[in-house]
Amino acid sequence: MVPERLRVIGAARGYTMAELVVVLAVVGVVVAFGIPTLSTYLRAAALRAGAEEAVSVLNGARQLAIQTNSTVCVTNDGTQAQYHVGGCTAAIWTGVGTDASGNIRMVNQLRIGGSNNLCFNHLGAGTPAPSPCVANGTLTVTSRDGGPALSVVMATTGRLRIQ
């Protein structure tokens, strides 16, 4: 037999309004402190993704130069890049990863600045010929509204790194 006192305690179920208010207040405080950190993280992650995308675009040009056994120039206008097979003054290359006009668009509305006319030779190394090719340089990736930036550095060997 269960004593009457234990039956009454076990019969009460649910939470009181005071307990719910306290739990919601604690959750609200945790969320309020977490939002600025999350916002900063998301901006930094988008910037890092943009820099990695710039590396991918340059590596695509390097691979195309080796594949076609010719010089490939990468030009950009800030929001999109183009490949030119044969030099910077050659026609824009269209193919995998480009739209019908040959443009490779940056995602997340990021901007690319810095060195233009980065060129890769048939071995995948940077080359200064033909003019106006640049054998090495730095692309700067920033968000549309400015703020922090990441640099994509191309060495004369054709190697790329993010700083």
C-alpha positions in Angstrom: 0.0 0.0 0.0 1.1 3.5 -0.9 0.7 6.1 1.8 -1.7 9.0 1.0 1.0 11.6 1.3 3.1 10.0 -1.6 0.0 9.6 -3.8 -0.7 13.3 -3.6 2.9 14.3 -4.5 3.0 11.9 -7.5 -0.4 13.1 -8.8 0.8 16.7 -9.3 2.2 17.0 -12.9 3.4 19.8 -15.1 5.3 23.0 -14.5 4.3 26.2 -12.7 4.2 29.5 -14.6 7.1 30.7 -12.4 9.3 27.8 -13.5 8.5 28.5 -17.2 9.3 32.2 -16.9 12.6 31.4 -15.3 13.6 28.9 -18.0 12.6 31.4 -20.7 14.6 34.2 -19.1 17.7 32.0 -18.9 17.3 31.0 -22.5 16.8 34.6 -23.5 20.0 35.7 -21.7 22.0 33.0 -23.4 20.7 33.9 -26.8 21.3 37.6 -26.2 25.0 36.9 -25.4 25.4 34.5 -28.3 24.1 36.6 -31.2 27.1 38.9 -31.5 29.5 36.0 -31.5 27.4 34.1 -34.1 27.2 37.2 -36.3 31.0 37.7 -36.2 31.5 34.0 -36.9 29.2 34.1 -39.9 30.9 37.1 -41.4 34.4 35.5 -40.9 33.2 32.2 -42.4 31.7 33.9 -45.5 35.0 35.9 -46.0 37.1 32.7 -45.6 34.7 30.9 -48.1 35.2 33.8 -50.6 39.0 33.5 -50.3 38.8 29.8 -50.8 36.6 30.4 -53.9 39.3 32.8 -55.3 41.9 30.1 -54.8 39.6 27.7 -56.6 39.2 30.1 -59.5 43.0 30.6 -59.8 43.6 26.8 -59.5 41.1 26.3 -62.3 43.1 28.7 -64.5 46.3 26.9 -63.6 44.7 23.5 -64.5 43.4 24.9 -67.8 46.9 26.2 -68.7 48.4 22.8 -68.1 45.5 21.1 -70.0 45.6 23.3 -73.0 49.5 23.7 -73.0 49.2 27.4 -73.2 49.2 30.6 -71.2 46.0 31.4 -69.3 45.3 34.8 -67.9 42.9 35.5 -65.1 41.2 38.9 -65.1 38.6 40.2 -62.6 36.4 43.3 -62.3 35.7 43.0 -58.6 32.8 40.6 -58.6 33.6 38.2 -61.3 36.6 36.7 -63.0 37.4 35.5 -66.6 39.9 33.2 -68.1 41.7 34.1 -71.3 43.6 31.3 -73.0 46.6 32.5 -74.9 47.1 35.8 -72.9 45.2 38.6 -71.4 44.2 40.1 -74.7 42.8 36.9 -76.0 39.0 36.2 -76.1 37.3 35.2 -72.9 37.2 31.4 -72.4 33.8 29.8 -71.8 33.4 26.3 -70.3 32.8 24.5 -67.1 32.2 26.9 -64.2 31.5 30.0 -66.4 28.2 31.5 -67.6 27.5 32.0 -71.3 29.7 35.1 -71.4 32.6 33.4 -69.7 32.2 35.1 -66.3 32.9 33.3 -63.0 30.8 35.1 -60.4 31.8 35.3 -56.7 29.1 34.1 -54.3 28.0 36.0 -51.1 28.4 39.3 -52.8 32.2 39.4 -52.0 34.6 41.7 -53.9 38.0 40.8 -55.2 40.7 43.5 -55.6 44.4 43.7 -56.0 46.5 42.1 -58.7 44.9 41.7 -62.1 46.1 39.7 -65.1 47.6 36.9 -63.1 48.9 34.4 -65.7 49.9 30.7 -65.6 52.1 29.1 -68.2 51.8 25.6 -69.7 53.6 24.1 -66.7 51.3 25.8 -64.2 53.8 28.4 -63.0 53.2 32.2 -63.0 54.5 33.9 -66.1 55.0 37.6 -67.0 54.7 36.9 -70.7 52.8 37.9 -72.9 52.3 41.5 -71.7 50.3 42.6 -69.6 50.6 39.3 -67.6 51.8 39.3 -64.0 53.7 36.2 -62.7 52.8 36.7 -59.0 50.5 38.9 -57.0 47.9 39.3 -54.3 44.1 39.3 -54.6 42.3 40.9 -51.7 38.9 39.5 -50.8 36.5 41.8 -48.9 32.8 41.9 -48.2 30.7 44.3 -50.2 30.4 46.8 -47.3 34.2 46.7 -46.5 35.5 45.5 -43.2 38.2 42.9 -42.7 39.9 41.3 -45.7 41.8 38.1 -46.6 44.6 38.0 -49.1 45.1 35.3 -51.7 48.8 35.3 -52.6 50.1 33.7 -55.8 53.8 32.8 -55.9 55.8 32.7 -59.1 55.7 28.9 -58.9 51.9 29.1 -59.2 51.3 28.1 -55.7 48.4 29.8 -53.9 47.9 30.5 -50.2 45.4 32.5 -48.1 46.7 35.0 -45.5 
